[in-house]
Amino acid sequence: MLSATYLTPQQIVKELDKYIIGQHEAKRNVAIALRNRWRRMNVASDIQNEIVPNNILMIGATGVGKTEIARRLARIADAPFVKVEASKFTEVGYVGRDVESMVRDLVEQSVNMIKTKKKEEVKERAAQAVEEIILDALIPPMRQKAAGFPVTTEEANGVPASDVELNERTRNLFRDKIKNGELEDRKIDINIKPSGNPGVGMIGAGMMDEVSMMNLQDMISGMMPKKARKRKVTVAEARKILFEEEAAKLIDMDEVKEEAIRRAEDAGIIFIDEIDKIASGSGKKGGSGPDVSREGVQRDLLPIVEGSTVNTKYGVIKTDHVLFVAAGAFHTAKPSDLIPELQGRFPIRVELTNLTREDFVQILKEPKNALTKQYHALFEAEGVSIEFDDEAINEIAQFAFDINAEVENIGARRLHTVMSRLLNEFLFDVPDKIQAGTKITITQQLVKDKLTGFVKNKDLSEYIL
């Protein structure tokens, strides 16, 4: 993926166009927001910290591309990304997830990203260390008696130099065999250290702060002795298991935590879906019931979006420069039903348009992850080729569009249902009845035969996603 550091807004839109059809206004706005982060990081004056991100509120029906835009944006930026649903949170004082957990999830994601990057940097050194451990398990080294300092009790009487040389030659021979992959299926005994103590529980943990509880568990887990256990595995399996251990030894976790916090603060993206579900549709002030709880969630959310300090098990993170992208269908509520303070924290508002039949045709054919390409790959794995006529694709798009109009508009997700209905019989018959080397052509007539009765019956149970 190209680095966002060098991508202009127009280049960002081109990257998004590879996966998302239409919605040009939304793409332009998120592209500007992403480029503005690079601009802020390159501001020379003290005003750098005063430049706040322009959070975005995307308004549109389900399945028009809101989530996909945010997810692809994060991948382009190589930034920590978390998607949460606003309806999952509860007001402080109620049992449920608190809004700060989204920030903790963002830091966790950032830590994982940095660890993966660091692991790649120490890959060669870790692989060498693993090779030596495997070699020691296959051919234990022999060393001569040091002058007055035997290496082990067994070597107290010394080992003849010729035996040591023979041992070293044998080790070199086996080292070459390991490198050439000749011993992948050979069984060896290795020592595996437990990664932690997941069984440590806290009585009355519900009354404790989430971060405090995690830190206490980590502390208790660290105090308990970790006893290595022996396991007989193949050389191939040992390489995978030991690589994680050896890579972890070479990575400075303090450095990882510091870099992860910085990355989350400067580049983190939090996507808040279904924000309309916590808006009060009635517009009433005061009273009791669900509207009060919804407003409470909004007020809990406000300081996070405005910029506050959140404690995590990796350290303290400031949310001042985290980019928040909120989205909602707003069928029963309006953006103005959100509390005014929260509305003000999402200055950029983008209304996404409903998808047309022509959009469905493009979605089926053009994106890198188009459904037709996905099914082509699935059949290809069985040695079967599948092709879609242009007329067939037009017919599939028309069916999906008509069903959305007649039943419920779920946007591009309807294409998954239609394609599944169309191709499930073929997928079931491969490879028993349809064998490798077969070519399947999906024609307009075939689409009509498979789907016409299906649409007429309007069996809603078939459309549950």
Residue pairs with C-beta under 8 A, 6 or more apart in sequence:
1 75
1 76
1 78
2 11
2 15
2 76
3 78
4 12
4 34
4 35
4 37
4 38
4 76
4 77
4 78
4 79
5 38
7 15
7 34
7 35
7 76
8 35
9 28
9 31
9 32
9 34
9 35
10 31
12 27
12 30
12 31
12 34
12 35
12 73
12 76
13 24
13 27
13 28
13 31
15 72
15 76
16 27
16 30
16 31
16 69
16 72
16 73
16 76
17 27
18 367
18 368
19 68
19 72
19 367
19 368
19 369
20 27
20 65
20 68
20 69
20 72
20 367
21 65
21 355
21 359
21 362
21 363
21 366
21 367
22 65
22 353
22 355
22 359
22 362
23 64
23 65
23 69
23 352
23 353
25 350
25 351
25 352
26 58
26 65
26 66
26 69
26 350
26 352
27 69
29 56
29 348
29 350
30 56
30 69
30 70
30 73
30 325
32 54
33 53
33 54
33 56
33 323
33 348
34 73
34 76
34 77
34 323
36 51
36 53
36 54
37 53
37 77
37 266
37 267
37 321
37 323
40 48
40 51
40 321
41 48
41 266
43 51
49 320
52 307
52 320
52 321
53 321
53 322
53 323
53 324
54 347
54 348
55 305
55 323
55 324
55 325
55 326
55 345
55 346
55 347
55 348
56 323
56 324
56 325
56 326
56 346
56 348
56 349
56 350
57 275
57 326
57 327
57 328
57 335
57 346
57 348
57 349
57 350
58 66
58 69
58 325
58 326
58 327
58 328
58 350
58 352
59 327
59 328
59 329
59 330
59 335
59 349
59 350
59 351
59 352
60 66
60 327
60 329
60 351
60 352
60 353
60 354
61 329
61 331
61 352
61 354
61 409
61 411
62 329
62 409
62 410
62 411
62 413
63 355
63 409
63 410
63 411
63 412
63 413
63 414
64 352
64 353
64 354
64 355
64 411
64 412
65 352
65 411
65 412
66 273
66 327
66 352
67 83
67 271
67 273
67 327
70 81
70 83
70 269
70 271
70 325
70 327
71 81
71 83
71 271
73 269
73 325
74 80
74 81
74 269
75 81
77 267
77 269
78 113
78 267
79 263
79 267
79 268
79 269
80 106
80 107
80 109
80 110
80 113
80 260
80 263
80 264
80 267
80 268
80 269
81 106
81 109
81 268
81 269
81 270
81 271
82 102
82 105
82 106
82 109
82 268
82 269
82 270
82 271
83 271
83 273
84 102
84 105
84 270
84 271
84 272
84 273
85 272
85 273
85 274
85 277
86 272
86 273
86 274
86 275
86 277
86 278
86 297
86 301
86 326
87 274
87 277
87 278
88 96
88 97
89 96
89 97
89 98
89 99
89 278
89 297
89 300
89 301
90 96
90 97
90 98
90 293
90 297
91 293
91 296
91 297
91 299
91 300
92 98
92 296
92 300
93 296
94 293
98 210
98 300
99 297
99 300
99 301
99 304
100 210
100 304
100 310
101 210
102 270
102 272
102 304
103 270
103 304
103 310
103 312
103 317
103 319
103 322
104 210
104 211
104 310
104 312
104 313
106 264
106 268
106 270
106 317
106 322
107 260
107 261
107 264
107 312
107 314
107 315
107 317
108 312
108 314
109 264
110 260
110 261
110 263
110 264
110 268
111 256
111 257
111 260
111 314
113 260
113 263
114 256
114 259
114 260
114 263
115 251
115 256
118 251
118 252
118 255
118 256
119 126
119 247
119 251
122 247
122 250
122 251
123 247
125 250
126 243
126 246
126 247
126 250
127 243
129 242
129 246
129 249
130 238
130 239
130 242
130 243
130 246
131 175
131 178
131 179
133 190
133 238
133 242
133 246
134 178
134 188
134 190
134 235
134 238
134 239
134 242
135 171
135 174
135 175
135 178
137 188
137 189
137 190
137 238
138 174
138 178
138 183
138 186
138 188
139 167
139 170
139 171
139 174
141 167
141 168
141 171
142 155
142 159
142 163
142 164
142 167
143 151
143 155
143 159
143 164
144 155
144 158
144 159
144 161
144 164
145 151
145 155
145 156
145 157
145 158
145 159
150 156
150 158
174 183
177 183
178 235
183 235
184 234
184 235
184 236
185 234
185 235
185 236
186 234
186 235
187 232
187 233
187 234
188 232
188 233
188 234
188 235
188 238
189 230
189 231
189 232
190 230
190 231
190 233
190 238
190 241
190 242
191 228
191 229
191 230
191 231
192 228
192 229
192 230
192 231
192 241
192 245
193 226
193 228
193 245
194 226
194 227
194 228
194 229
196 221
197 220
197 221
197 224
200 217
200 220
200 221
200 224
202 208
202 213
202 216
202 217
205 213
208 216
209 311
211 311
211 312
211 313
214 313
215 313
218 313
233 241
257 314
257 315
258 315
260 314
261 314
261 315
261 316
261 317
264 317
264 322
265 317
265 318
265 319
265 320
265 321
265 322
266 321
268 322
268 323
269 322
269 323
269 324
269 325
270 322
270 323
270 324
270 325
271 325
271 326
271 327
272 301
272 324
272 325
272 326
272 327
273 326
273 327
273 328
274 327
274 328
275 326
275 327
275 328
275 338
276 328
276 329
276 330
276 331
276 332
276 333
277 294
277 328
278 294
278 297
278 298
278 301
278 338
279 294
279 298
279 328
279 330
279 333
279 334
279 335
279 337
279 338
280 291
280 294
280 295
280 333
280 337
281 291
281 332
281 333
281 337
282 291
283 337
284 291
295 339
298 338
298 339
298 342
299 339
301 342
302 339
302 341
302 342
302 345
304 310
304 319
305 319
305 324
305 342
305 345
305 346
306 345
307 318
307 319
307 320
307 321
308 318
308 319
309 316
309 317
309 318
309 319
310 316
310 317
310 318
310 319
324 345
324 346
326 346
335 343
335 349
336 343
354 409
354 411
355 363
355 411
355 412
356 401
357 397
357 398
357 401
358 397
359 412
360 396
360 397
360 400
360 401
360 412
360 415
361 393
361 394
361 397
363 370
363 371
363 412
363 415
364 370
364 371
364 372
364 388
364 393
364 396
364 397
364 415
365 372
365 393
371 415
371 416
371 419
372 388
372 393
375 386
375 419
375 423
376 385
376 386
378 427
379 385
379 386
379 426
379 427
379 430
379 440
382 430
382 431
382 436
383 431
383 435
383 436
383 437
384 430
384 431
384 434
384 435
384 436
384 437
384 438
384 439
384 440
385 438
385 439
385 440
386 423
386 426
386 439
386 440
386 441
386 442
387 439
387 440
387 441
387 442
388 396
388 442
389 441
389 442
389 443
389 444
391 443
391 444
392 442
392 443
392 444
392 446
392 447
394 444
395 444
395 447
395 448
396 415
396 418
396 419
396 422
396 447
397 415
399 418
399 447
399 451
399 455
400 414
400 415
400 417
400 418
402 455
403 414
403 417
403 418
403 455
403 463
404 410
404 411
404 414
406 458
407 458
407 460
407 463
408 463
410 465
413 465
414 463
416 465
417 462
417 463
417 465
418 451
421 450
421 451
421 454
421 462
422 442
422 447
422 450
422 451
423 442
425 450
426 434
426 440
434 440
454 462
